[in-house]
């Protein structure tokens, strides 16, 4: 069964939003959008030299954890995610007051008063050795030491800095100060230049909307034709089934081993770590570096089906040069319903603390040059406007996380990105890159264009890497630079050759390395046919360049602009009543989103059902009587109603799905629930109401939630979220969540064909419902 990663579930469509757990007593029934946002934290002016704890005692007479969390949160630069849980500063004065209080507070006093206690905190505390001198500094004194001291002295105290303390000191820094930290603290990967001063590497991200091996392999050839791609060949899979992941891992490893690069660059399929471990069992040596998304609390990690114990067990299996590639990002915890009342920056820092503990474990008793690679990719901007909206906030987030990662002793790179429903456009992203790159993160993502053809978000393209290298003088890992010279895309003087930007040439070199006896003309002919098929599937391949080598090919640039505009139209297109009426036996309901604007910018409103919707479902429930279906189909517009409305999309899929389910003797609901402005958790709410009351608690019941995906790829894809669990679980409100759910994604007439998607769904449903086929 499919394990959902952070990108596969959180970011797949930007549909998860912030859980209602984070919203306490907020009244979501109002149509006043602003009233749905908790008011910011007002922090009064402190007394002279007053610290946080003296301030709290003066105001409250005793320790108050809620006020404590608000002060720490209010010291942050403003972000919507902190505002959502009520810890962002209400105004600039409150922010400055909070920073003054934090700056006056002793490191030791903060350590003795954690914001939140769980196993992740225990792990972090057990992995540091506090320095008595630092413990008696105020946070302001710690900040001054970091800014004024050379790298050697900073590294002497880094092993004693807990994640919360690192987050707190970063809160007090300006963007310029964060950059200065990035410019003098470096943690290179063993036996490489990756993460060293003056180097900036690239993860090739060869994503395919259908996990097509051809799409994936040719994006690697494409990257290397531009002299880009020296960290990892890492693809995000559509399917996380073991067989599919194994197939992709084998292909990527074949490319690496064909060129003799096994000791220079690893491959990685970013499925759940359990799946990668299973693939390694059946294909030993092919999985390269292992991947896992990490969260900042134990409960948030459970959403990824991750525990501390599991991660340490997996790390014990990692022998050789490649260990763990982790992925994090501000906002992931609270959007999964595990904000726990404290701010996103501290959550993010604790993720780095978790990874630091894993790194210490995996490298224990090994000389530094033999330690396996461990690095982290901060996916800033991937979730959406519920976390932060503006380009300035994206820059701030990237700079904060780069500094925090480096102060944890980690090699940290960035997926400097934005979703199509954020207020960050293509030009803004270029501006953000220029603002962040002085901090010298270890790496960025690399795709043929800024637009990911599978994940439908904006990130960094090959030409962005070329521009950054030209502008800032950054280099790529020496061993891979030598490889680029070997395949003759770079000459001996380090300049582009006539083969630069020609993926056909790299493919030809690959075939020569395979000892292919065919002529160059025959191989090129085959390559052109491959490229034609790939482009027909909607996957861009870059060739050539514009006026400068760092300029995108103008024709491809226009295509990216077209997709961007299409995404904006898709995002704001509403599902009309006429379309809902055309769906067989529709039960039309809506979420609590007041309108499309509310839905996009306040995702939590799309997770809950309106009062009218609840009454409609209760009426439908009464018609069931004793004839309760095993499966209920739910249809939501999501972030792209056009994904459902396009010809050849929803209707043939729905007809085929219902016929196939009936042919397998599954009992399905006679009516189809249709939710306007619905998100994934709105489907869970339907399941709770429909199945939570049933008498046999051990019986399995499920929903198939069909929902429009995040726009941007041009495919107008939709997904089917499959959630099957016991009546007992459905009866416990809020228990059913993403870690229970399986997904078949990328469905459209131009990506994963509806007929193939139906077969994939049947396979998963059969696994989930098999023990209960005879249950009433």
N, C-alpha and C positions, 0 to 999 in steps of 0.2 A: 504494500500500500504506500501511497505517496506521502512523504514527509514534507511539510511546508516550511520553507526557509523564510527569512525576513523579507527578501525581495519577492519570493514566490507568493507570500500571503499578505504581508503588510503593504508591499508596494505594488503588487501585481496590478491593481487597479486604483490604488488610493481610496479603496472603498471601506477600509476598516474603521477609520475615525477614532475618536476618543470614547472609551467605554463609559457607560453611565455610572460605573463604580466611582469615577473621578468627580462626579457632579453632585454628590451629597443631596442637599435640600433644594437644589435649583429647580425652578418651575419651568418645565419644558412645554407646558401647554399654551403659554402665551405666544402671541404672534409678533410680539416685539422682539426683534432679533437681539438687540443690545442687552435686553434683560436676561438673556440666556448666558451671558458671560459673567462669571463671578467678578465682583468689583476688585480692583487691584489692592495691594497691601499698602496701607498708609503707615509710614514709620515716622514717628515724631523726632524732633531734634534732640540728639543726645546731650548729656552734660559733658563738661570738659573731661577728656580722657576716659570716658565711660565705655565699657566693653559690652558685648551682647548680653552676658548673663546678669551683670549689674543693672542694665537697662530693663530686662525682663522682670527682675525681682522688684525694681522700683515701681513698675507699672502694674504688675500682677500680684506681687507679694510672695510669689513662689515661681518655680520653673514652669513654663508653659510651652509645650512642644509645638503647638500650632503657631504661636507667635515666633518661636525660634525658627521654624521652617520658613515663615514669611520673611523674616529678616535676611536669612541666607539667600532665599530666592530673590528678594528685592534688590540684592546687591548685583544681580545679573544685568547685562544689557537686555532690553525688552525683547521678548519673543512671545508669540501668540500661545504657544504650548504652555508656558508658565502662567500666562493670564488665565488660561482655561481652568487650571487647578487652583487658582486664587493666590499664587505666590509671587506674581510679577509686581513690581513697584507700581503704585497708582500714579505716580508722577516723578519727574526728575529729582525733585527735592527728597522724596522718600528713598529713591535709589541712592542718592549721595549720603543720606543719613545712615542707610543700611551699610554702605561701604565704610563709612567712618567707624561704625560699631564693629564691623568685621575686622577692619584694620587694627583696632585697639585690642582685639581679643588674642589671648595666648594660644599658641598651637596646642599645648597640653590640655587646656580647658576644652577646646573643640574636640580633641580626641576622647576626652572623658564623657562627652555628651553627644553621642552619635545621633544623626537625624533619623535614622531607621536601622533597626537591628534585624539581621537574618544571617543565613549561612554564608552569603557572599561577603558581608562585612567581616565575619569571623575569619574567612579565608584570607582576606586582604590584611587584616590586622596580624595574622599569624605569619604572613609573608614579608613583613617589614621589621626592621630592627631600629626602633626609635633612637634618635641622637639626642642625648640630654641637653646639649647646647641649643639645638633647634627647638626642642620642646618648650624652652623658656623664652623663645622669641615671640613677639606678636606677629600676626600675619603680615602686617606692613613691613616689619623688619625682615621677614622671610622674603617678601617680594624684593626689597632693596638688595638683599644678598644675591638673589638670582640675577637681577638686572646688572649688578656691578661686578660680579665675579666671573672669572674665566671658566670654561667648560670643565676643566679638571676639578676645580673646587665644587662646582655644582654637582658633578657626578659622585663626589664623596658623600654628599648628603642625600642623594636621590634614593638609595635603598631604605632610608628611614622615613620617607614621606608617604603617608597613607593617601589613598585616592581622594578622600574628602578634603584633606589639606591641600592637595594639588589643585582641586577644583576651586577651593576658596581663594587661593593666591591668584589664580587666573582671573577670577572675578574682578580683582582690583586693578588689572592691567588694561591699558589702552591698546588699541590695535597695533600701534607702533611698538609698544613694549612686547606684545605677543610675537611680533615679527622678530624682534631682537632675540627672544628666546629661541625661536626657530632657527635663527642664523648662527647660533653658537653651540647648540646641543644636538649631537648626531649619534645615532645608534645603528651602524651599518650591519647588514646581514653577514654572517660568517663567510669568509672566503669570497667576498664580492665587494663591489663599490656601491651597492644598492643601499641607500640611506646615508651615504657619506656626503660631506660638504661639497657642493658644486655638482652633485649628480641628481638627476630626476628621471626615474624609470617609468615603465609603462606596463600595465596589465592589459594584454590584448583580450578584449571582451567580444568574442565571435558568436554572438547570440543569433539563434535562428527561431522564427516563429513556429517551426514544426520539428525542431531538433534534427534538421536535415544535415547529415554528415558533410555533404558537399558545401552547404552554406558556411558551416563552421570552418572547414579546412581552408577554403579560399579566403576567408577573412584573415586567417593567419598569414597566408602567402601575401595578401594585400598589405598587412601591417609591416611585414618584413621588407617589402619592396620600398617602403618609405624609411627604413632604418628605425622602426618603432617596434617595441615589444621585447623587453629584456627581464621582466620580473616573473611573469607566469602567463601561460595560455589558459585563461579561466573563463568558461562559458556558464551562463545561467541556464539550466535545463527547463524545458517546458514540462517534461515528464520526469519524475523522480523514481520511476520503476527501476529496479536493479538492472534488468536487461538493457534498458535504454541508456542508463548512465554508463554501464559497462561498454557499450558500443562507442559512445562518445569518448570515454577515457582512452580506449584502445586506439582510436583515430588520432587523437592529440598526441599520445605517446609515440605513435608511429612516426608522426612528423618530426618530433624531437629526436627520436633515436635514429631515424634515417639520416639526419644531418649530424649525428654524433654529439648532441647537445645535452645528454642526460645529466651531466654534472654542472650544467650552466643555467638551465631554466626548467622549471617543472610545469606539468599540466595539472589542471584541476577542473572538475565539474562541481559546481556549487550546489549540489544536492545536500540533504541532511547527512551529517557525519555517520550516522548508522548505515546509510545506504552506501557511502564510500567504503566503509569497513567491509560491508558485504561484497562489494565489487572486488576489493583487494583479496578477499578469500578465494574468489573464483578466477581472478586474473592477477596473480601475484606480481608486484612490481610495476603495475600500469597506472596507479592512481596518483602519482606525483605528490604534491602537497595537499593535505586534507583541509577541508573548509568547514567552518561553522559560524552562524550568527550567534552573537552573545548579547545577553541583556544584563542589566545592573542589579536585579534582585532575583531571588530564587523563584518567586512566583512568575515573574516575567519570563524567565528562562523556560519554565514549564510550558509556556505557549509555544516555544520552539521544540518541545519535547527534549529538553536538555536539563541535566542535573550536574552538580559539581562532581559527584562520584562517577557519572558516565564519562565526563570529559577527561578526568584523570585516568580512567581505564583506557580510553582511546589513546591518550598520550603515551601510555606505556607500550603501545604497539608501534610507535613511530621511531623507527631506526633509520639511520642514513642521513642524507643532507637536508631532507625536507620534512618539516614538522606540521605547523598549523597556520592557516590563513584565516583570520577572524574578520568578521564584518560587524560594524556597529553603526550608531547614528543617533543623534539627539532626537528625542520624541518617540522612539520605538516603544519604550516601556509604557508611557501613559496612553498611547494610542492602542495598546493591547490591554488597557484596563488595569495597569499596575503602576500607576503614578505614585501611590503610597504617600501622597501629600508633600513630596519634596521635589525640588526643581530638576529640570532636564540636564543641566550641566553636571550636577553631582551624580545623577544616574549614569551619564556617559563616562565620567571619570571612574566610577566603580566597574564599568565594563573593562576598562584598561587595567584596573587592578586585578580583575579576574584573569585576564589574559597574562598579565605579568606573573601571577602565581603559576599558571600553566607553563609558561616559558621557563621559570626557575625549576620546575619539576622535570621538564623534558631535557634540560641541559645539566641536570645535577650530576656531579662527578665527572663531567666531560671537560676537556680543555676547550677554551673558547672557539678555536678553529674547527672543532668537531661538533659543535652544538648545531642541532637542526634549525633550519630557518623557521622563525615565528614572526609574523607581521600582521598588521591590522589595517583594514580599509575603512575609513570613516565615510559613510554614505550620507553626506550632508545634503539636505534638500530633497531627498527621495520621497518622503511621505506626502507632503503637501502643505497647503496654507494653514492647516490646523496646528502645525508646528511653528512655522514662520512664513511670512509672505514676501518679503522684499529682498532685493539684491544686497542691500547693506547688511541685513540679518544673515544672509547666506555667507557673506564674507566673514562676518564676526564669528559665526559658528565654525567655519573652517579654520580660522586662526586660533580660536580657543582649543579646538580638538587637536590641532597639530602641536601646540605647546604642551597640552596635557599628555598626549601620547609620548612625546619626547621626554618629558620629565618622569614618566613611568619607565624609561629605559627601553621603549619599544620603537621598532621601525614602523612608522605610520605614513600611509598614503591617503589620498582623497579621491572619492568619487564626487568631484565638484559638479553638482548636477541640480536640475530643477524639474519639477513635473509640469505638465502642460496646463495644469489648473492653478499654478502659482503665478504671481505677477513678476516673473523673471523671463524675459524673452531671449531670443538668440543673441542679440547684441549685448544685452545685460550680462549674459554668461561670459562673453569675451572680456567684459569689464571686470567681472569677478575674478577671472583667472589672473589678470594683471595685478589685482590687489592682493591676492593670496600668495602668488608664487615667490615673492621675496622671502617668505618664511621657509622656503626650501623643504616642502614635504618630500617624502621618499619617492612617491610615484603618483600617477593619475591613471584613469581609465583610458583606453584607446579603442575607438571604433572608426569605421570608414567615414562616417559623418557624425554630427552631434546627436542625431536621432537614433535611439536604439530600436531596431526593427521588431524586437520581441517584447521588451519591457515598456516601450512607449514613454520614454522620458528623455530629457536632454542631458548630455554629458560631454566629455571631451573627445574630439576626433583626432585622427592622425595629424592633420594639419595644425591643430592646436599645439601638439607636442613640438612640431617643427618651429612654430612661432616662439614658444617658450624657450626652446634651446637657443634660438637666434637672439632673443631679447635679453635673456638672463645668463647666457653662457653655460647652461647646464649640459652635462654629458650623460651618456647611458653607460651601463655596466661594461667595463673594458672588454670582457671576454665576448660579449655579444656584439660589441662594436667591431671586434676582429672578425666575427662571423659575417657581419654585413659587408665587410671588405672581401671576405672569401667568396661570397656569392655575387660580388661585383655590383652591388647597388651603391656602394661607397668606394671611392678610390683610395690609394695609399696616402694621399694628402688630406683625407677626411672629407672630401667633397662629393656631392652626388654625381653619379655617372649617367650615361644615357639610358640605363636600365632603371633609374630611380622612378618610383611610382608606377612600375609595370609588374603587376602580379603574375602575368603570363611568364615573364622571365623567371620569377622565383619558382613557379610551378615547373618550369623547364629544368631548373637546377635540382628540384626535388626528384623529378623523373630520372635525371642523370645519376643522382645519388642512389636511386633504386636500380641502377644499371639497366635502364630501359633501352632496348636496342633501336627504337624507332628514331626517325629523323626529327630534327627540330621542327620542320614544317608540320609533320604529323602530330607532334605533341602540342604545338600551338593551335592546330585545328581543333583538337580535343579540348584544349583549354578554353577556346572561344565558345565552344558549344556549352561547356560548363557555365561560363559566365552568363550566357544568354538564359539558361535555365534558372540560375540564381536570381537574376534581376527580374525575371518573370514572376518569381515567388515574392517579390517585393523586398528583397534584401539588397541594399546598396553595396556596390564595390567601387572604391575610388580608383581612378586611373589618371595619371598626369597631375597637373596643377595649373594654377593661374599665372599671374604676372610674376609672382615669386614662388619659390618652392613651398612656402608655408601658406599659400593661398589655395583654398579649395577649388577644384575644377569648377568653372562657372556654371556649367550645366547641372552638375550635382548640387551645387549651392542653391540653384533655383528649385530643385526638387525638394530639398530640405525646407525651404521657405513655404512651398506648396503644402507639404505635410503639416507644418506648423499652423498654417491658416486653416486647414481642414480640421485639425484638432480643436481649434478654438470654436469653430462652428459646431462641431460634434458635442463639445462640452456643454454648450448652452441650448442645444436642441431639446425640446420637451416632447414627451410621448403623448400624442394627441388622443382624444377620446375615441376617434374613429379607428385608430390602430388597436387600442385596447379591445374595442367591440369586435374586431376581426379575429381575435384569439378565441379558440373554442372554449365555451363555457367559462367565461372570465368572471372572477370575483374581484372587482376593482376596489383597491384600498390605497391608502397613502401613508407615508411616514409622518413624523411631526415636523418635517421641514416646511417652513412657511412658503418658500418658493425656491427656485433654482439657485439663486444667490445664497440663500440660507443653507441649502444643501451642500454647495461646493465649499463654502467658507466655514461652516460649522457642522462638520461631519457627524457629530453625535446626534444631531437632530434627525438624520436619516437612518439612525439605528433603532429608533423607537417608533412604535406604531401609534397613530392618532387614536383618539377615543372612538371616533366613528369606525376606524378600521377594526378595533377590538370587538365592537358590537357586530360588525359584518361577519367576522370570523366565528363569533359565538353562535350566530344564526346558522352559519354553514355547518358548524359542528353538530347542531341539533338534528340536521337532516341525515347525518351519518347513522344515528341510532346504534345498533350493534354491528353494523357493517363498516367497521373502521379500516381504512386502507393501511397498507404497509408503508406506502410512499406517497408523499404529496409534492406535486410540482409547483414551484413558485417562480415568478418571472419579475425581474426588476430592471428598470432602465439603467441604473448605475451611473457611471460618468459618461456614457455614450448611448443614448437611445437609438441612434442610427445603427448601432451594431445589431439591434434586434429588428429594426424596420427595413434594412436593406433587403432587396430581393435575393432569395436563395439563402437567407440566414435563419431567422427564428422559425418560420413556418414549416419548411421541410424538416428542420431538426426536431421540432415539437411533434410533428406527425410521425416521423420515424422513431422517435424515442418512445412515445406512447404505444405504438404498435409492437416495438421490440420488447418492452416491459410486459405487455399483455401476453405476448407469445411465450414468455418465460413464466407465465402464471403469477406474476406479481400483481398484488391488488393496489391499484393507484387511485388517488382521489378523482372523482368524476368531474370536478371543477378545477380550473387553474387559477391560483391566486396571482394577481397582477398588482405589484406595488409601484406607485409613482414616487420618485425620489427615494428609492430604497437602497440600502447598503447591506452588506453580508449579514450583519448582526440583526437586521430586521427579519431576515429569514429565520434566525434562531428564535426570535420572539414568536414568530408564527408557530414553530415547532413546539415551543413550551406550552402555548395555549391549546393547541390541537391534541397533543399527546400526553401532556403532563398529568392529566386527570385519570388516565385509564387504569383499570383495576389490576392488571397483571404487571408488576413492576419489572419483571425480567424480560418482558417482550421487547424486541427491537422494532423501532419505528424510525422512519427517516424522511428527509426532505431532499429534493433536487432543486437547487436554487440557480436559475439561469439569469445571468446578470451581465450588462454591458461593461466591457473593460475600459480601462483608461485609454483615451484616444491618443493618437500620435503616430502610429505605425502606418496608417492609411488602409489597413485591412478591415477596420471596424469589427474587431474580434469581440466575442463574448465568451464567458466561461460558465461551467456548471460546477457548483459547489455541492458536494455530496456529504451529508451529515446523517449518519445512522448510529443510533445509540439506544439504550434501554429507556423504557418509560420512567424508571426511577431517576435516571439522569435528567430526562426532559422535565421532570417535576421540580427540580431544584433550580430555581431562577438564577440565571447567570452562569451556570455550570458548563453548559454547552458553549464551546468557543472554538477558535481556529485550530487548536491542537487536536481536536476530534475530527475535524473536517478534512476531506480529500477533494482535490480539484482537478478538473480537466479544462485546460485553458487554451486560448488562441484559436477558438472555433470560428470559422467563417468560410465563405466559398473560395477564398484565396489563400487560406492558411491551413489549419487543421479542418479537413472536410467534415461536414456534419455527420455523414455516414460513418466515418472512422471514429469520430468523437463518441457516437452512440455505442460503438463496440467497446471503446475504452471505459465508458460509464458502466456498461453491463458487467464488465469484468470486475470493477471495483465494488459495485453493488452486490454481485454474487459473493464476493469475499465477506462483505459486511453482513449480509442477511442470511447467508447459508445455514447457520445453526437454527434460524427461526422460520424456515420456509413453511413449516407445518403449524406454526403458532397462529392462534386466532387473534 
